[in-house]
Amino acid sequence: MAPRSLIFHRFNSYVTAQIRRNHRLLSSASSSALHEAPSSSSSSSPSPSTSPDAVHLTENCVQRMRELHSSEASSGEKMLRLSVETGGCSGFQYVFDLDDKTNPDDRVFEKEGVKLIVDNISYDFVKGATVDYVEELIRSAFVVTTNPSAVGGCSCKSSFMVKQ
């Protein structure tokens, strides 16, 4: 019984440390995003898609969003929202949603009329990333296929670790 409790104690300490580390990373990203927000909202001349730190959309992603637009009965077109949350098996996880509005702190990336929205805090974790739509035997989903800010992750491509 003692070896099990020792293993549990070590594992619990490790997980607690990872959660604290991720919280510190998100907190620091949050404060830096708040300092950058006024300047990014005031400069709307160059499109974020042309920047090397832009979040890119693949043809499969654009095609799937167009299919979703054509099947939507609502009048407004939905945009794909990408956000990053703590969690998953690697520390952070990608979350995709369909949204019909943008917030003041959002960055909008567009390709062929399809829009991807990323909030300022999440943007720090996905600069230069590529979003794809994949169809597999077990699921069909939007995924981040490449992310220069990530080192490692799980095989399902829904969670990742951040470069230090």
C-alpha positions, 0 to 999 in steps of 0.5 A, a space after each residue: 500500500 505504501 508504494 501506491 501512495 508514494 506514486 500517487 503523491 509524486 504524481 499529484 505533486 507533478 500535476 499540481 506543479 504543471 497546473 501552476 506553471 500553466 496558470 503563470 504562463 496564461 497570466 503572463 500572456 494575459 497581461 502582455 495581451 492587455 498591454 498590446 490590445 490598444 495598439 493592435 485595435 488601432 492599426 487596422 491597415 495591414 491585414 493580419 493574414 499577411 504577417 509571418 505570425 498570422 494564423 493560417 487556414 488550409 484549403 480543407 478548413 476553408 472548404 468545410 467552413 463554406 459547407 457549414 455556411 451553406 447548411 446554416 439556416 441563419 442569416 449571418 455567417 459563422 466564423 471559426 473561433 480558436 482559443 487556448 485553455 489550460 487542460 488536456 494531457 499536455 498542459 494546454 488544449 485547443 478549443 474550436 467554436 463557431 461564433 457570429 460576433 467578434 470581441 474588441 480583443 479579437 484578431 481576425 484572419 481571413 482566407 477566401 472569405 472565411 474568417 478565423 477569430 483568435 482572442 489576444 491571449 490565445 494568439 500568443 500561443 498560436 502565432 504562425 500556426 496552421 488550422 486544418 480540417 481533417 476527416 478520419 475514421 473515428 472523427 472529423 474535426 478542425 485541428 491545429 496541424 502546425 504550431 511554432 509555439 508548441 513543443 510536443 503534444 498528444 497524438 490527437 492533436 488537441 493538446 500541446 506544451 508551450 515552448 519555454 
